[in-house]
Amino acid sequence: MSAPGNDTTPRVRRKRMEIFAFLFLTAIVMPVLAVGTVGSYGLGVWIYQMFAGPPGPPPSTH
């Protein structure tokens, strides 16, 4: 156990865990969320266009 006035070990441990959490969020979680968001939007547009047709003006009747 630590001395009564010595609380540096919990501070160092907490700071290390905060740095780990920050790196985990920025290097793993956020890229996965970004790819998932863009991918699901693209899939939704693709499925919509299968039913509604591609974008653009309607074909001319001439």
mmCIF file of the N, C-alpha and C atoms, coordinates in Angstrom:
data_MODEL
# 
_entry.id   MODEL 
# 
loop_
_atom_site.group_PDB 
_atom_site.id 
_atom_site.type_symbol 
_atom_site.label_atom_id 
_atom_site.label_alt_id 
_atom_site.label_comp_id 
_atom_site.label_asym_id 
_atom_site.label_entity_id 
_atom_site.label_seq_id 
_atom_site.pdbx_PDB_ins_code 
_atom_site.Cartn_x 
_atom_site.Cartn_y 
_atom_site.Cartn_z 
_atom_site.occupancy 
_atom_site.B_iso_or_equiv 
_atom_site.pdbx_formal_charge 
_atom_site.auth_seq_id 
_atom_site.auth_comp_id 
_atom_site.auth_asym_id 
_atom_site.auth_atom_id 
_atom_site.pdbx_PDB_model_num 
ATOM 1   N N  . MET A 1 1  ? 0.840   -1.180 0.000   1.00 0.00 ? 1  MET A N  1 
ATOM 2   C CA . MET A 1 1  ? 0.000   0.000  0.000   1.00 0.00 ? 1  MET A CA 1 
ATOM 3   C C  . MET A 1 1  ? 0.885   1.244  0.000   1.00 0.00 ? 1  MET A C  1 
ATOM 4   N N  . SER A 1 2  ? 0.326   2.345  -0.396  1.00 0.00 ? 2  SER A N  1 
ATOM 5   C CA . SER A 1 2  ? 1.092   3.586  -0.473  1.00 0.00 ? 2  SER A CA 1 
ATOM 6   C C  . SER A 1 2  ? 1.084   4.300  0.870   1.00 0.00 ? 2  SER A C  1 
ATOM 7   N N  . ALA A 1 3  ? 1.991   5.214  0.969   1.00 0.00 ? 3  ALA A N  1 
ATOM 8   C CA . ALA A 1 3  ? 2.054   6.023  2.183   1.00 0.00 ? 3  ALA A CA 1 
ATOM 9   C C  . ALA A 1 3  ? 0.803   6.896  2.263   1.00 0.00 ? 3  ALA A C  1 
ATOM 10  N N  . PRO A 1 4  ? 0.444   7.344  3.481   1.00 0.00 ? 4  PRO A N  1 
ATOM 11  C CA . PRO A 1 4  ? -0.798  8.108  3.632   1.00 0.00 ? 4  PRO A CA 1 
ATOM 12  C C  . PRO A 1 4  ? -0.883  9.359  2.759   1.00 0.00 ? 4  PRO A C  1 
ATOM 13  N N  . GLY A 1 5  ? 0.210   10.064 2.526   1.00 0.00 ? 5  GLY A N  1 
ATOM 14  C CA . GLY A 1 5  ? 0.150   11.283 1.737   1.00 0.00 ? 5  GLY A CA 1 
ATOM 15  C C  . GLY A 1 5  ? 0.540   11.088 0.278   1.00 0.00 ? 5  GLY A C  1 
ATOM 16  N N  . ASN A 1 6  ? 0.843   9.858  -0.111  1.00 0.00 ? 6  ASN A N  1 
ATOM 17  C CA . ASN A 1 6  ? 1.349   9.595  -1.456  1.00 0.00 ? 6  ASN A CA 1 
ATOM 18  C C  . ASN A 1 6  ? 0.228   9.018  -2.324  1.00 0.00 ? 6  ASN A C  1 
ATOM 19  N N  . ASP A 1 7  ? -0.305  9.833  -3.233  1.00 0.00 ? 7  ASP A N  1 
ATOM 20  C CA . ASP A 1 7  ? -1.372  9.345  -4.113  1.00 0.00 ? 7  ASP A CA 1 
ATOM 21  C C  . ASP A 1 7  ? -0.975  9.495  -5.578  1.00 0.00 ? 7  ASP A C  1 
ATOM 22  N N  . THR A 1 8  ? 0.320   9.415  -5.885  1.00 0.00 ? 8  THR A N  1 
ATOM 23  C CA . THR A 1 8  ? 0.758   9.580  -7.273  1.00 0.00 ? 8  THR A CA 1 
ATOM 24  C C  . THR A 1 8  ? 0.449   8.355  -8.114  1.00 0.00 ? 8  THR A C  1 
ATOM 25  N N  . THR A 1 9  ? 0.468   7.175  -7.530  1.00 0.00 ? 9  THR A N  1 
ATOM 26  C CA . THR A 1 9  ? 0.214   5.967  -8.315  1.00 0.00 ? 9  THR A CA 1 
ATOM 27  C C  . THR A 1 9  ? -1.200  5.946  -8.905  1.00 0.00 ? 9  THR A C  1 
ATOM 28  N N  . PRO A 1 10 ? -2.245  6.240  -8.141  1.00 0.00 ? 10 PRO A N  1 
ATOM 29  C CA . PRO A 1 10 ? -3.578  6.282  -8.765  1.00 0.00 ? 10 PRO A CA 1 
ATOM 30  C C  . PRO A 1 10 ? -3.686  7.366  -9.844  1.00 0.00 ? 10 PRO A C  1 
ATOM 31  N N  . ARG A 1 11 ? -3.016  8.496  -9.645  1.00 0.00 ? 11 ARG A N  1 
ATOM 32  C CA . ARG A 1 11 ? -3.060  9.549  -10.673 1.00 0.00 ? 11 ARG A CA 1 
ATOM 33  C C  . ARG A 1 11 ? -2.389  9.097  -11.957 1.00 0.00 ? 11 ARG A C  1 
ATOM 34  N N  . VAL A 1 12 ? -1.228  8.463  -11.822 1.00 0.00 ? 12 VAL A N  1 
ATOM 35  C CA . VAL A 1 12 ? -0.521  7.978  -13.007 1.00 0.00 ? 12 VAL A CA 1 
ATOM 36  C C  . VAL A 1 12 ? -1.352  6.921  -13.713 1.00 0.00 ? 12 VAL A C  1 
ATOM 37  N N  . ARG A 1 13 ? -1.947  6.034  -12.947 1.00 0.00 ? 13 ARG A N  1 
ATOM 38  C CA . ARG A 1 13 ? -2.777  4.980  -13.538 1.00 0.00 ? 13 ARG A CA 1 
ATOM 39  C C  . ARG A 1 13 ? -3.991  5.568  -14.247 1.00 0.00 ? 13 ARG A C  1 
ATOM 40  N N  . ARG A 1 14 ? -4.626  6.559  -13.619 1.00 0.00 ? 14 ARG A N  1 
ATOM 41  C CA . ARG A 1 14 ? -5.797  7.178  -14.236 1.00 0.00 ? 14 ARG A CA 1 
ATOM 42  C C  . ARG A 1 14 ? -5.407  7.920  -15.514 1.00 0.00 ? 14 ARG A C  1 
ATOM 43  N N  . LYS A 1 15 ? -4.292  8.631  -15.470 1.00 0.00 ? 15 LYS A N  1 
ATOM 44  C CA . LYS A 1 15 ? -3.849  9.352  -16.661 1.00 0.00 ? 15 LYS A CA 1 
ATOM 45  C C  . LYS A 1 15 ? -3.528  8.376  -17.786 1.00 0.00 ? 15 LYS A C  1 
ATOM 46  N N  . ARG A 1 16 ? -2.894  7.263  -17.472 1.00 0.00 ? 16 ARG A N  1 
ATOM 47  C CA . ARG A 1 16 ? -2.581  6.244  -18.479 1.00 0.00 ? 16 ARG A CA 1 
ATOM 48  C C  . ARG A 1 16 ? -3.861  5.666  -19.071 1.00 0.00 ? 16 ARG A C  1 
ATOM 49  N N  . MET A 1 17 ? -4.859  5.416  -18.240 1.00 0.00 ? 17 MET A N  1 
ATOM 50  C CA . MET A 1 17 ? -6.130  4.884  -18.741 1.00 0.00 ? 17 MET A CA 1 
ATOM 51  C C  . MET A 1 17 ? -6.860  5.913  -19.609 1.00 0.00 ? 17 MET A C  1 
ATOM 52  N N  . GLU A 1 18 ? -6.771  7.194  -19.237 1.00 0.00 ? 18 GLU A N  1 
ATOM 53  C CA . GLU A 1 18 ? -7.402  8.227  -20.058 1.00 0.00 ? 18 GLU A CA 1 
ATOM 54  C C  . GLU A 1 18 ? -6.723  8.336  -21.421 1.00 0.00 ? 18 GLU A C  1 
ATOM 55  N N  . ILE A 1 19 ? -5.408  8.243  -21.453 1.00 0.00 ? 19 ILE A N  1 
ATOM 56  C CA . ILE A 1 19 ? -4.683  8.283  -22.727 1.00 0.00 ? 19 ILE A CA 1 
ATOM 57  C C  . ILE A 1 19 ? -5.051  7.066  -23.565 1.00 0.00 ? 19 ILE A C  1 
ATOM 58  N N  . PHE A 1 20 ? -5.115  5.892  -22.943 1.00 0.00 ? 20 PHE A N  1 
ATOM 59  C CA . PHE A 1 20 ? -5.505  4.683  -23.661 1.00 0.00 ? 20 PHE A CA 1 
ATOM 60  C C  . PHE A 1 20 ? -6.924  4.812  -24.216 1.00 0.00 ? 20 PHE A C  1 
ATOM 61  N N  . ALA A 1 21 ? -7.840  5.342  -23.408 1.00 0.00 ? 21 ALA A N  1 
ATOM 62  C CA . ALA A 1 21 ? -9.222  5.505  -23.863 1.00 0.00 ? 21 ALA A CA 1 
ATOM 63  C C  . ALA A 1 21 ? -9.290  6.479  -25.031 1.00 0.00 ? 21 ALA A C  1 
ATOM 64  N N  . PHE A 1 22 ? -8.540  7.584  -24.950 1.00 0.00 ? 22 PHE A N  1 
ATOM 65  C CA . PHE A 1 22 ? -8.524  8.556  -26.032 1.00 0.00 ? 22 PHE A CA 1 
ATOM 66  C C  . PHE A 1 22 ? -7.986  7.924  -27.314 1.00 0.00 ? 22 PHE A C  1 
ATOM 67  N N  . LEU A 1 23 ? -6.876  7.219  -27.218 1.00 0.00 ? 23 LEU A N  1 
ATOM 68  C CA . LEU A 1 23 ? -6.296  6.594  -28.408 1.00 0.00 ? 23 LEU A CA 1 
ATOM 69  C C  . LEU A 1 23 ? -7.218  5.519  -28.976 1.00 0.00 ? 23 LEU A C  1 
ATOM 70  N N  . PHE A 1 24 ? -7.853  4.754  -28.103 1.00 0.00 ? 24 PHE A N  1 
ATOM 71  C CA . PHE A 1 24 ? -8.784  3.726  -28.557 1.00 0.00 ? 24 PHE A CA 1 
ATOM 72  C C  . PHE A 1 24 ? -9.961  4.355  -29.299 1.00 0.00 ? 24 PHE A C  1 
ATOM 73  N N  . LEU A 1 25 ? -10.500 5.443  -28.743 1.00 0.00 ? 25 LEU A N  1 
ATOM 74  C CA . LEU A 1 25 ? -11.631 6.107  -29.402 1.00 0.00 ? 25 LEU A CA 1 
ATOM 75  C C  . LEU A 1 25 ? -11.230 6.715  -30.732 1.00 0.00 ? 25 LEU A C  1 
ATOM 76  N N  . THR A 1 26 ? -10.061 7.369  -30.782 1.00 0.00 ? 26 THR A N  1 
ATOM 77  C CA . THR A 1 26 ? -9.680  8.055  -32.013 1.00 0.00 ? 26 THR A CA 1 
ATOM 78  C C  . THR A 1 26 ? -9.129  7.114  -33.078 1.00 0.00 ? 26 THR A C  1 
ATOM 79  N N  . ALA A 1 27 ? -8.529  6.012  -32.685 1.00 0.00 ? 27 ALA A N  1 
ATOM 80  C CA . ALA A 1 27 ? -7.902  5.122  -33.665 1.00 0.00 ? 27 ALA A CA 1 
ATOM 81  C C  . ALA A 1 27 ? -8.786  3.940  -34.057 1.00 0.00 ? 27 ALA A C  1 
ATOM 82  N N  . ILE A 1 28 ? -9.734  3.558  -33.226 1.00 0.00 ? 28 ILE A N  1 
ATOM 83  C CA . ILE A 1 28 ? -10.550 2.371  -33.504 1.00 0.00 ? 28 ILE A CA 1 
ATOM 84  C C  . ILE A 1 28 ? -12.027 2.742  -33.681 1.00 0.00 ? 28 ILE A C  1 
ATOM 85  N N  . VAL A 1 29 ? -12.620 3.340  -32.676 1.00 0.00 ? 29 VAL A N  1 
ATOM 86  C CA . VAL A 1 29 ? -14.073 3.535  -32.659 1.00 0.00 ? 29 VAL A CA 1 
ATOM 87  C C  . VAL A 1 29 ? -14.526 4.544  -33.718 1.00 0.00 ? 29 VAL A C  1 
ATOM 88  N N  . MET A 1 30 ? -13.891 5.702  -33.777 1.00 0.00 ? 30 MET A N  1 
ATOM 89  C CA . MET A 1 30 ? -14.342 6.727  -34.723 1.00 0.00 ? 30 MET A CA 1 
ATOM 90  C C  . MET A 1 30 ? -14.182 6.299  -36.181 1.00 0.00 ? 30 MET A C  1 
ATOM 91  N N  . PRO A 1 31 ? -13.052 5.705  -36.600 1.00 0.00 ? 31 PRO A N  1 
ATOM 92  C CA . PRO A 1 31 ? -12.988 5.226  -37.986 1.00 0.00 ? 31 PRO A CA 1 
ATOM 93  C C  . PRO A 1 31 ? -14.041 4.162  -38.307 1.00 0.00 ? 31 PRO A C  1 
ATOM 94  N N  . VAL A 1 32 ? -14.289 3.274  -37.369 1.00 0.00 ? 32 VAL A N  1 
ATOM 95  C CA . VAL A 1 32 ? -15.315 2.244  -37.602 1.00 0.00 ? 32 VAL A CA 1 
ATOM 96  C C  . VAL A 1 32 ? -16.687 2.894  -37.753 1.00 0.00 ? 32 VAL A C  1 
ATOM 97  N N  . LEU A 1 33 ? -16.993 3.874  -36.913 1.00 0.00 ? 33 LEU A N  1 
ATOM 98  C CA . LEU A 1 33 ? -18.275 4.568  -37.032 1.00 0.00 ? 33 LEU A CA 1 
ATOM 99  C C  . LEU A 1 33 ? -18.366 5.337  -38.348 1.00 0.00 ? 33 LEU A C  1 
ATOM 100 N N  . ALA A 1 34 ? -17.278 5.977  -38.764 1.00 0.00 ? 34 ALA A N  1 
ATOM 101 C CA . ALA A 1 34 ? -17.292 6.736  -40.016 1.00 0.00 ? 34 ALA A CA 1 
ATOM 102 C C  . ALA A 1 34 ? -17.517 5.807  -41.206 1.00 0.00 ? 34 ALA A C  1 
ATOM 103 N N  . VAL A 1 35 ? -16.792 4.703  -41.262 1.00 0.00 ? 35 VAL A N  1 
ATOM 104 C CA . VAL A 1 35 ? -16.957 3.756  -42.368 1.00 0.00 ? 35 VAL A CA 1 
ATOM 105 C C  . VAL A 1 35 ? -18.357 3.152  -42.343 1.00 0.00 ? 35 VAL A C  1 
ATOM 106 N N  . GLY A 1 36 ? -18.847 2.827  -41.171 1.00 0.00 ? 36 GLY A N  1 
ATOM 107 C CA . GLY A 1 36 ? -20.191 2.271  -41.062 1.00 0.00 ? 36 GLY A CA 1 
ATOM 108 C C  . GLY A 1 36 ? -21.268 3.245  -41.494 1.00 0.00 ? 36 GLY A C  1 
ATOM 109 N N  . THR A 1 37 ? -21.105 4.517  -41.133 1.00 0.00 ? 37 THR A N  1 
ATOM 110 C CA . THR A 1 37 ? -22.088 5.535  -41.515 1.00 0.00 ? 37 THR A CA 1 
ATOM 111 C C  . THR A 1 37 ? -22.100 5.746  -43.024 1.00 0.00 ? 37 THR A C  1 
ATOM 112 N N  . VAL A 1 38 ? -20.925 5.934  -43.605 1.00 0.00 ? 38 VAL A N  1 
ATOM 113 C CA . VAL A 1 38 ? -20.850 6.164  -45.050 1.00 0.00 ? 38 VAL A CA 1 
ATOM 114 C C  . VAL A 1 38 ? -21.299 4.917  -45.811 1.00 0.00 ? 38 VAL A C  1 
ATOM 115 N N  . GLY A 1 39 ? -20.905 3.749  -45.342 1.00 0.00 ? 39 GLY A N  1 
ATOM 116 C CA . GLY A 1 39 ? -21.302 2.511  -46.004 1.00 0.00 ? 39 GLY A CA 1 
ATOM 117 C C  . GLY A 1 39 ? -22.795 2.265  -45.944 1.00 0.00 ? 39 GLY A C  1 
ATOM 118 N N  . SER A 1 40 ? -23.403 2.521  -44.801 1.00 0.00 ? 40 SER A N  1 
ATOM 119 C CA . SER A 1 40 ? -24.849 2.300  -44.699 1.00 0.00 ? 40 SER A CA 1 
ATOM 120 C C  . SER A 1 40 ? -25.620 3.323  -45.528 1.00 0.00 ? 40 SER A C  1 
ATOM 121 N N  . TYR A 1 41 ? -25.124 4.556  -45.613 1.00 0.00 ? 41 TYR A N  1 
ATOM 122 C CA . TYR A 1 41 ? -25.767 5.552  -46.470 1.00 0.00 ? 41 TYR A CA 1 
ATOM 123 C C  . TYR A 1 41 ? -25.673 5.127  -47.936 1.00 0.00 ? 41 TYR A C  1 
ATOM 124 N N  . GLY A 1 42 ? -24.504 4.680  -48.353 1.00 0.00 ? 42 GLY A N  1 
ATOM 125 C CA . GLY A 1 42 ? -24.324 4.223  -49.730 1.00 0.00 ? 42 GLY A CA 1 
ATOM 126 C C  . GLY A 1 42 ? -25.212 3.032  -50.047 1.00 0.00 ? 42 GLY A C  1 
ATOM 127 N N  . LEU A 1 43 ? -25.316 2.109  -49.116 1.00 0.00 ? 43 LEU A N  1 
ATOM 128 C CA . LEU A 1 43 ? -26.191 0.958  -49.321 1.00 0.00 ? 43 LEU A CA 1 
ATOM 129 C C  . LEU A 1 43 ? -27.645 1.401  -49.440 1.00 0.00 ? 43 LEU A C  1 
ATOM 130 N N  . GLY A 1 44 ? -28.046 2.357  -48.606 1.00 0.00 ? 44 GLY A N  1 
ATOM 131 C CA . GLY A 1 44 ? -29.416 2.860  -48.680 1.00 0.00 ? 44 GLY A CA 1 
ATOM 132 C C  . GLY A 1 44 ? -29.711 3.528  -50.006 1.00 0.00 ? 44 GLY A C  1 
ATOM 133 N N  . VAL A 1 45 ? -28.774 4.330  -50.501 1.00 0.00 ? 45 VAL A N  1 
ATOM 134 C CA . VAL A 1 45 ? -28.957 4.987  -51.804 1.00 0.00 ? 45 VAL A CA 1 
ATOM 135 C C  . VAL A 1 45 ? -29.011 3.944  -52.912 1.00 0.00 ? 45 VAL A C  1 
ATOM 136 N N  . TRP A 1 46 ? -28.163 2.948  -52.832 1.00 0.00 ? 46 TRP A N  1 
ATOM 137 C CA . TRP A 1 46 ? -28.130 1.906  -53.853 1.00 0.00 ? 46 TRP A CA 1 
ATOM 138 C C  . TRP A 1 46 ? -29.466 1.146  -53.898 1.00 0.00 ? 46 TRP A C  1 
ATOM 139 N N  . ILE A 1 47 ? -29.977 0.789  -52.738 1.00 0.00 ? 47 ILE A N  1 
ATOM 140 C CA . ILE A 1 47 ? -31.252 0.071  -52.679 1.00 0.00 ? 47 ILE A CA 1 
ATOM 141 C C  . ILE A 1 47 ? -32.389 0.970  -53.178 1.00 0.00 ? 47 ILE A C  1 
ATOM 142 N N  . TYR A 1 48 ? -32.363 2.250  -52.800 1.00 0.00 ? 48 TYR A N  1 
ATOM 143 C CA . TYR A 1 48 ? -33.388 3.178  -53.281 1.00 0.00 ? 48 TYR A CA 1 
ATOM 144 C C  . TYR A 1 48 ? -33.359 3.279  -54.800 1.00 0.00 ? 48 TYR A C  1 
ATOM 145 N N  . GLN A 1 49 ? -32.162 3.363  -55.379 1.00 0.00 ? 49 GLN A N  1 
ATOM 146 C CA . GLN A 1 49 ? -32.062 3.495  -56.827 1.00 0.00 ? 49 GLN A CA 1 
ATOM 147 C C  . GLN A 1 49 ? -32.457 2.214  -57.557 1.00 0.00 ? 49 GLN A C  1 
ATOM 148 N N  . MET A 1 50 ? -32.392 1.073  -56.892 1.00 0.00 ? 50 MET A N  1 
ATOM 149 C CA . MET A 1 50 ? -32.875 -0.158 -57.532 1.00 0.00 ? 50 MET A CA 1 
ATOM 150 C C  . MET A 1 50 ? -34.375 -0.059 -57.797 1.00 0.00 ? 50 MET A C  1 
ATOM 151 N N  . PHE A 1 51 ? -35.106 0.635  -56.920 1.00 0.00 ? 51 PHE A N  1 
ATOM 152 C CA . PHE A 1 51 ? -36.549 0.743  -57.077 1.00 0.00 ? 51 PHE A CA 1 
ATOM 153 C C  . PHE A 1 51 ? -36.959 2.003  -57.818 1.00 0.00 ? 51 PHE A C  1 
ATOM 154 N N  . ALA A 1 52 ? -36.281 3.117  -57.566 1.00 0.00 ? 52 ALA A N  1 
ATOM 155 C CA . ALA A 1 52 ? -36.697 4.401  -58.134 1.00 0.00 ? 52 ALA A CA 1 
ATOM 156 C C  . ALA A 1 52 ? -35.978 4.740  -59.426 1.00 0.00 ? 52 ALA A C  1 
ATOM 157 N N  . GLY A 1 53 ? -34.936 4.032  -59.775 1.00 0.00 ? 53 GLY A N  1 
ATOM 158 C CA . GLY A 1 53 ? -34.184 4.328  -60.985 1.00 0.00 ? 53 GLY A CA 1 
ATOM 159 C C  . GLY A 1 53 ? -33.062 5.310  -60.696 1.00 0.00 ? 53 GLY A C  1 
ATOM 160 N N  . PRO A 1 54 ? -32.159 5.465  -61.652 1.00 0.00 ? 54 PRO A N  1 
ATOM 161 C CA . PRO A 1 54 ? -31.039 6.367  -61.434 1.00 0.00 ? 54 PRO A CA 1 
ATOM 162 C C  . PRO A 1 54 ? -31.490 7.825  -61.446 1.00 0.00 ? 54 PRO A C  1 
ATOM 163 N N  . PRO A 1 55 ? -30.690 8.705  -60.847 1.00 0.00 ? 55 PRO A N  1 
ATOM 164 C CA . PRO A 1 55 ? -31.067 10.113 -60.841 1.00 0.00 ? 55 PRO A CA 1 
ATOM 165 C C  . PRO A 1 55 ? -30.902 10.743 -62.215 1.00 0.00 ? 55 PRO A C  1 
ATOM 166 N N  . GLY A 1 56 ? -31.547 11.849 -62.439 1.00 0.00 ? 56 GLY A N  1 
ATOM 167 C CA . GLY A 1 56 ? -31.452 12.547 -63.701 1.00 0.00 ? 56 GLY A CA 1 
ATOM 168 C C  . GLY A 1 56 ? -32.819 12.841 -64.261 1.00 0.00 ? 56 GLY A C  1 
ATOM 169 N N  . PRO A 1 57 ? -32.847 13.552 -65.380 1.00 0.00 ? 57 PRO A N  1 
ATOM 170 C CA . PRO A 1 57 ? -34.145 13.867 -65.983 1.00 0.00 ? 57 PRO A CA 1 
ATOM 171 C C  . PRO A 1 57 ? -34.795 12.602 -66.543 1.00 0.00 ? 57 PRO A C  1 
ATOM 172 N N  . PRO A 1 58 ? -36.093 12.584 -66.605 1.00 0.00 ? 58 PRO A N  1 
ATOM 173 C CA . PRO A 1 58 ? -36.761 11.429 -67.184 1.00 0.00 ? 58 PRO A CA 1 
ATOM 174 C C  . PRO A 1 58 ? -36.429 11.322 -68.679 1.00 0.00 ? 58 PRO A C  1 
ATOM 175 N N  . PRO A 1 59 ? -36.501 10.132 -69.238 1.00 0.00 ? 59 PRO A N  1 
ATOM 176 C CA . PRO A 1 59 ? -36.204 9.996  -70.677 1.00 0.00 ? 59 PRO A CA 1 
ATOM 177 C C  . PRO A 1 59 ? -37.215 10.756 -71.515 1.00 0.00 ? 59 PRO A C  1 
ATOM 178 N N  . SER A 1 60 ? -36.740 11.289 -72.625 1.00 0.00 ? 60 SER A N  1 
ATOM 179 C CA . SER A 1 60 ? -37.638 12.071 -73.477 1.00 0.00 ? 60 SER A CA 1 
ATOM 180 C C  . SER A 1 60 ? -38.557 11.121 -74.259 1.00 0.00 ? 60 SER A C  1 
ATOM 181 N N  . THR A 1 61 ? -39.735 11.609 -74.584 1.00 0.00 ? 61 THR A N  1 
ATOM 182 C CA . THR A 1 61 ? -40.736 10.770 -75.266 1.00 0.00 ? 61 THR A CA 1 
ATOM 183 C C  . THR A 1 61 ? -40.688 10.943 -76.779 1.00 0.00 ? 61 THR A C  1 
ATOM 184 N N  . HIS A 1 62 ? -39.757 11.697 -77.320 1.00 0.00 ? 62 HIS A N  1 
ATOM 185 C CA . HIS A 1 62 ? -39.682 11.930 -78.775 1.00 0.00 ? 62 HIS A CA 1 
ATOM 186 C C  . HIS A 1 62 ? -39.100 10.746 -79.482 1.00 0.00 ? 62 HIS A C  1 
# 
